[in-house]
Amino acid sequence: MSLQIHKKSAGYVEIPAFQQALDIVVLYTSAELAGAALERAEELAKGMGLRVRLVYTQIVSYALPIDEPQVNLEHLKSELEKVTERYGLEVHGALVLARDRQTALKTALRPSSIVVLASHRRLWRTKEESLQKECIKAGHEVVLCYAR
């Protein structure tokens, strides 16, 4: 897995021209749900030549410098690597550090991105379903799958 760390408080991540092909973005919410979303993303990407990106967004408190989150960066990297190794998928990882969720999403997602999320079925709205609404509101296409 190739992993990039983006430390941004605003703006889009600069992506080299050779990497600007259409891709499917899986937003990491937990190891279990990211695995389910990665499996669904692989099904969608199969045969179409699309690449899959696993994006972990970490919100950094204003009390801390943007490049020094309250969670160890090595731990976050290892979490992403564990998920991809467990499912044996070829994905590109990105770790986005931002001050709030809207900025993190704007940094991690290019306009009109295809986003895959997984959630558990609940009677109430889950965190992932709220994230789905935010992504749709920002103009992205979202696939929400439910983990077993």
Residue pairs with C-beta under 8 A, 6 or more apart in sequence:
1 54
1 80
1 81
1 84
1 85
1 90
1 91
1 92
1 93
2 92
2 93
3 77
3 80
3 81
3 92
3 93
3 94
3 95
4 13
4 92
4 93
4 94
4 95
5 73
5 94
5 95
5 97
6 13
6 94
6 95
6 96
6 97
6 107
6 108
7 66
7 67
7 97
8 66
8 96
8 97
8 98
8 103
8 107
9 66
9 98
9 99
9 103
10 103
10 106
10 107
11 106
11 107
12 106
12 107
12 110
13 94
13 96
13 107
13 108
15 110
20 110
21 49
21 50
21 51
22 50
22 114
23 50
23 51
23 52
23 53
23 92
23 113
23 114
24 41
24 44
24 45
24 50
24 51
24 52
24 53
24 114
24 115
24 116
25 52
25 53
25 55
25 108
25 109
25 113
25 114
25 115
25 116
26 34
26 37
26 38
26 41
26 52
26 53
26 54
26 55
26 91
26 115
26 116
26 117
27 37
27 55
27 57
27 108
27 115
27 116
27 117
27 131
27 135
28 34
28 54
28 55
28 56
28 57
28 79
28 80
28 83
29 117
29 118
29 127
29 128
29 131
31 79
31 82
31 83
31 86
32 147
33 117
33 118
33 119
33 120
33 128
33 147
34 54
34 83
34 118
35 83
35 86
35 87
35 118
36 118
36 145
36 147
36 148
37 116
37 117
37 118
37 145
38 52
38 54
38 83
38 84
38 87
38 89
38 91
38 116
39 87
39 89
40 116
40 118
40 143
40 145
41 52
41 116
41 143
42 52
42 89
44 50
44 114
44 116
44 143
45 51
45 52
51 91
51 92
52 89
52 90
52 91
52 92
53 91
53 92
53 93
53 94
54 80
54 83
54 84
54 91
54 92
54 93
54 94
55 93
55 94
55 95
55 96
55 108
55 109
56 76
56 79
56 80
56 93
56 94
56 95
56 96
57 96
57 98
57 101
57 104
57 105
57 107
57 108
58 69
58 71
58 76
58 95
58 96
58 97
58 98
58 104
59 98
59 99
59 100
59 101
59 104
60 66
60 68
60 69
60 70
60 97
60 98
60 99
61 70
62 99
64 70
66 97
66 98
66 99
67 97
69 76
69 97
73 95
76 95
77 93
77 95
80 93
80 95
81 93
84 91
84 93
94 108
96 104
96 107
96 108
98 104
98 107
101 131
101 134
102 134
102 138
105 134
105 135
105 138
106 138
109 115
109 135
109 138
109 140
111 139
112 139
112 140
112 141
113 140
113 141
114 140
114 141
114 143
115 132
115 135
115 140
115 141
115 142
115 143
116 142
116 143
116 145
117 128
117 131
117 132
117 135
117 142
117 143
117 144
117 145
118 128
118 144
118 145
118 146
118 147
119 126
119 128
119 129
119 132
119 144
119 145
119 146
119 147
120 126
120 146
120 147
121 146
128 144
129 144
132 142
132 144
135 142
136 142
